[in-house]
Amino acid sequence: MSVEKRNIELELRCMSYNIKNAYDMEGENGWLSRKELVAGVIRFHRPDLVGLQEVLYNQLEDLQQLLPEYGWIGVGREDGKRDGEFSCIFYRKKRLRPLRQNTFWLSEQPEEPGSLGWDAACRRVVTWAEFEDTYSGQTFLHFNTHFDHVGQVAVEQSAHLILKRIGDLAAGIPAVLTGDFNVTSDSVSYRVLTQKNESGSALLRDAGMVADYNHFGPAFTFQDFDSREVAARMFPDLLAPQDKHGIEFESPIDFIFVTDQVHVLSYGSIVDHYLGKMPSDHFPVVADLRIS
């Protein structure tokens, strides 16, 4: 059986999805009106792995009920238990088995639960796990995060910290990094994450840049529940864009990065909606991966 497993190629679908927190439960974009839509996006596109951001514990409970085929890994960023937003990982239980897992904080004290880093406005975490694929027996690492939206020092230092941690923890094991990075590809922190070493190779590559097939779709991933602006950006001949939006509508801020043992077959953003109602204020991004 072990010989047969080693001969099976490992192909996975990976998603990164900021589902918007549930501080607002009621209203047009409150969690109660969106939870079925969020679960439906995940269920229909069938990712084996999902890096979720902005998830409160009650949202975890709802998604676990709506998506029983998935297990999850993570802790709340405020106390390392249930308090605050999670950057959790959902995984398909029949396919993947977690071997080890942990969370560290994006701060000068990464092992201290609830630590606030540099000039960040919020506590931020990275949740990671090593998985075994039950079909092939191969192992790989998945890291998931949500960078700060205010502190420039925090964003740049977070990139340096997570790059070092991936290098240390992966140590030759294939790895995937998902997240809402709150920066675009022309930022310093993006360049840190994709920087090349002296031999000319990079630890991480942007899956959207190296995919065999990059699916057409909007050039942005954050849309702020603004269906009119989404329509204007997607159909510019029919509707003029508004002036109130900035760079978030020009470039993605949600990414999937991979190490060089991971071949990206396809990549794209998912723009599912129901009569113009968005499941979240972010579009999820999805990559089909072949891991060697």
N, C-alpha and C positions, 0 to 999 in steps of 0.2 A: 504493500500500500504506500509506503513512504517513497519508493522509487517512482510509482505512478504519480504521486503528488508533485515530485520535483520536476516532472516533465510537463506539467500543466502550466500554461502561461497565465500570469496574474493580470487580469484586466478589471478595473474598477471604475465606477462613476463617482466623482467627488463634487460636492456642492458647497459653496460658501453663501450664507444667507443671514443678513441682519433683519430680524423679524419685527423690529420696533418694540420697545418695552411696553409693559401693560400698566404704567402709572395711570393712564386714562383707560378705564374699563368701558365706559359708556360713550355714546356719540358715534358719529359717522365713521371715524377711524379708530374708535376704541377697540380694545382686544376682543370683547365679546362679539363684535360684528366682523372680526377678521380671522379668528382662530381656525374656523373651518376652511377658509381660503388658504391660509398658510399651510395647514396640514395637507390640503388638496394638492398644492404645488409639489410638495415633497413626495406625496404618494404617487402622483402621476408620473413624475420624472424619475422616480425609482433610484435615487443615489444610494450607493453602498455606504458612503460616509457623508455627513453633513456637519460643517463647522458653523454653528449658530452664534449670533451675537445679540446683545441687549435682552437676554432672556431672564425674566424673573421666575421665582420658584413656582408660582401659580401657573405660569405659562408652561413650565416643564411638566407639571401635573396634567394640564390639558393636552399637551402634545403626546404624552405617554399614553393617555387614554385613546386619543385619536389615531395614534400610530403604534399599535402594540408590537409590531414586528421589529421595532427599533429599541435598543438599549441606549443609555446615555452615560456620559462621564463629565464631571465638572463640579465646581464649587462657586458659591457666591463671592464676589470680589470684596465685599465689605468685611467679612469675618472668616472667610475660608470654609464656611458651612452653607447656610441657606440665605444669608442676608445679602441683598444687592444683586446686580446683574451677573449672569453667568456668561462665559464664552465657552459654551459646552460643545461636546462632540456627540452627535447621534450616529449610531452604527447599526447596520443590518445584522441582527443576532444570528441568523442562520448562516451567514457568510463569514463573519469576522468574530474573533475572540480576543479580548484585551489581555495582554500579558503583563504589562506594567502601565502605571498612569500616575500623573501628578499635575500640580498647578504651581506656577511661580508668578510673583508680582513684578510688574514693570516698574521697578524702583531701585534705589540704591541698596535696599534690603530685600532682595527678591524672595527669600524664604520666609519673610515675616508676613503673615496674613493681615490684610488690610493696610499695608504700607502704601503711602502716597509718594509717587516718584517725581523728583526734579520740580518743574513748574507746572505739572499736570493739574487740570481742574478736577479730575476724577481718579479714583483708584482703577488700575487696569491690570489685567491678568493674561497669562498664556496657559491654557490647558492643553496637555499633550498625552498621548498614549501610544504604546507599541502594540500593534495588532498582528495576529496570525490569521492568514487566510485559510479557512478550513478546506477549500478546494485544492489549493496548491501546496500548503504548508509554508509558504513564504511569509516573511515578516517585513513590516515597514512601520514608520512613525508618522503620526499625524499631529501637527501643532495647530492650534486655533487661537486667534487673538482679536482684540479691538483696541486700536491705538487711541490716544487722547485726541480731543478735538480742539484744544486751545494751546497747550504748552508746546512751543517749538523745540525747546531743549528736550522735553520729555519724549516727543515723537522721534527725534534723532537718536537719543540715547536708547530708546526702546528698540530701535532697529539694530543698533550695535549689540545690545544684550541678547536679543532673540537669535541673531546670527551666530553668536558665540555658543549659546545653549544648543542650537541645532547641531553645530559642529561637534560639540562635546558629546551630546546624547546619541546622535545618529552614529557617529564613528564608523562610517561606511555602510550603514543600513539605509535603504532608500527612505526619503522623507518628503512629506507634503506639508505646506504651510497655507492655511486659509485665514481670511480675516477681512474686517472693515478697517482699513488703515488710515482713513480720514486724510489722505494725501493722494495726489495724482502722480503720474509716472515721471513728471519733470521735477519732483521734489528731491531734497537731499536724502531723506530716509529711504525712498525707493532706490536711489543709487547705492546707498549703503547695503541694502538687502541683495542687490544684484551685482555688487562689485566683483571684479575679477582679481585673482591673486597674481603673484609674480609669474606663474606659469601660464597665465592667460585664461584660466578657467574660473568659473564662478560656482560657489556652493549652491546658490539658488538661481533659478531662471523663472521668468514670468511665463506661466503656462499659456497665456493668450498670445505671447510673442513667438513661442516655439511650437505651437500646435500644427499638426499636419493639415487640419482643416479648422479655420476660424469662422464660426457661424456669423452671418450678417445679423445686425441688430443695432440698437442705439449705442452711441459712443459713451454713454454715461450709465452709472448704476444707482446713483441717488436721485430720487425724483420728488421727494417731499409730499407725496400724495397729490401732486399737482397734475391731474390728468390732462388739463388744457395745455400745459407746457410740454408734456410728453407728446401730445398730438402735434404741437407746433414743431417740435424738434424732429419728429419722425415723418411729418408731412409738410415740409416748409413751403411748398408751392400752394398749399391750401390755407395755412394759418401762420400768422407772424408770431415769432417768439416774444416773450415779455422781457423787459429790462431788469426785473427785480432779481433774476437768478444769476449766479456767478459761475465760477469754474466747475462746480460740481455737475453742471449740465453739459460740460464740454468734454470731460474725461472721467473714466471710472475711478472710484476710490475703494472698490472691493476687488480683491485679487486672490488668485491661487498661484503659489510658487512651488516649484519642484526641484529636487536635486537631480544630478545628471543620470542617475539610474532609472529615472522615471521618464518614459516616452509619452508625450501628450498627443493623443490621436485626434481629439477635437475639443473645441472650447467655444463657449458662447454665453450670453446673458439671456435669462428667461423673463419674458415680458407678459406673462399671464395676468389676466384681469377678468373681472366679471362686470360687464356693462360699464366699463371705465373705472370701477372700484379696484384699487390696488390692494393686494394682501398686506403689503408693507410699504414703508417709504423708501426701501431699497429694492432693486431687482436682484435676484440671486444670480450667481455665476456658476457654471457647471463645466467640468472637464472630464473627458473620458481618458483614462490613464492605463498604460501598460507598464508594469513594474518588473524589472529584471533584478 
